[in-house]
Amino acid sequence: MTKYYITTAIDYVNSSPHIGHALEKVQADVAARYQRLQGKEVFFVTGTDEHGAKIARSAKAKGVGVEEFVEGNVKIFQELWKELRVSNDYFIRTTDQKHHWPAVEKVWRQLEKNGDLYKKTYEGLYCVGHEAFITQKDLVDGKCSLHKKEPEKVQEENIFFRLSKYSEQIKQAIEKKEMRIVPDSAENEMLRLIEEGLEDISFSRPRKDLQWGIPVPGDNTQTIYVWADALVNYISAIGYGDEDEERRMFAKYWPADVHVIGKDILRFHAAIWPGILFSLGLPLPKTIFVHGFISMGGEKMSKSLGNVVDPFELVKKYGADATRYYLMREIPPTRDGDFTYEKFADRYSGDLAKGLGNLVARVVSLGAKYIEGPMQGIRPPETEQALDEQWREYHGAMEEFRFDDALKAAWILLKYADKRVDSTKLWEISESHPDTFREIIGELCIIIATVSSMIRPVMPGTSFLIDRQLGIDVENIEEWKFLLKKGEALFPRID
């Protein structure tokens, strides 16, 4: 079997998850589920980033110990992924001293051995939100352009990584598509950044100022910079530096086929991470897929404005599959998207309840009432052409992470089926023309079963319920035999 290794950014647990976290994990999950259905041996990793000054400060502000603070928030993230049916194979935590820390320490020693680490006194602007030093060009009116806060002026002795040494190699890897960046706008952004010159980057902080993190091997006065720690999760999760025989999957799964990340951490993944990998002599990830942000009614979400969307509430009210559908259908995969409760309700009512749910209910109810026993589906030439065309559109879109276009292909088939129901007036010919009725029901079952297959990576629970009502064996797609049985409404009306 062909391997497929996909990762998400690991979530920084200084606060609870929001709808943006959900978008990324569902995107990665859809890609992972799709590749599994293509017969690939998928290993899907997500996790939590648990070190750094911001977490230590957040815990202090809450009046709790940092370990207690981290444990509480990690559980919330894990519960959300469970609620959203995220099918990750492994959950990595950067506080894992058995599996993650040894990998970080091994990477550090190798960078040191290669002469890519050096100590120097540095004075600069430190953004706690970024957990990174920033420059004047990153400021707007003296504040970080992303976090809207003034950076701290810091002077300290740190250990630096020679990122500038690998600038040309990183540039060539991007230009030659050895490390593909999706979309093109993100690739162009990185190339412009590299053209301006990649500077060496601080890879440690004084331990007196930052005790919540991994100590620098052999130097207890320094703590490893949170990003130098966090990025290593992509290889620690598959056993790099691990003595546990069962977890030595590194040779099998590296390089990663896809890193799924947000646009705000592009430079860390497309500059710093490749620099580390070049120093280690390891292959670069094949693809970095970069998604945008979600706004709320055209405004950036923020706790101060009280407009942060709680994904738990959406799942509780509408269900996991409806939430997943909205995120994949309404939010452009690689651009910023907007969320409103009105748009969500419209998608639920129009696309799901009155669209997919209604079609399945109409066909299954009519078929189950007038047809006894199993039946074969048929594919008239025009329907066969429509199925083939939309399958091609679907697969092309899924391979390119265009999840919205993949769902559009499925809904084109739904509209095609709706027209067949209306044009043939099925409800009128069930008894007067039973053979024709049976043929058309069989044709519609083929279309619905195809749509169910298409939506399975996005709405796995719904797909299962559709297949159960159709009475088909999903493993035997070439010889579907239908035994229709009416079930509960797929998407109940919600006030």
Disulfide bonds with the S-S distance in Angstrom:
none
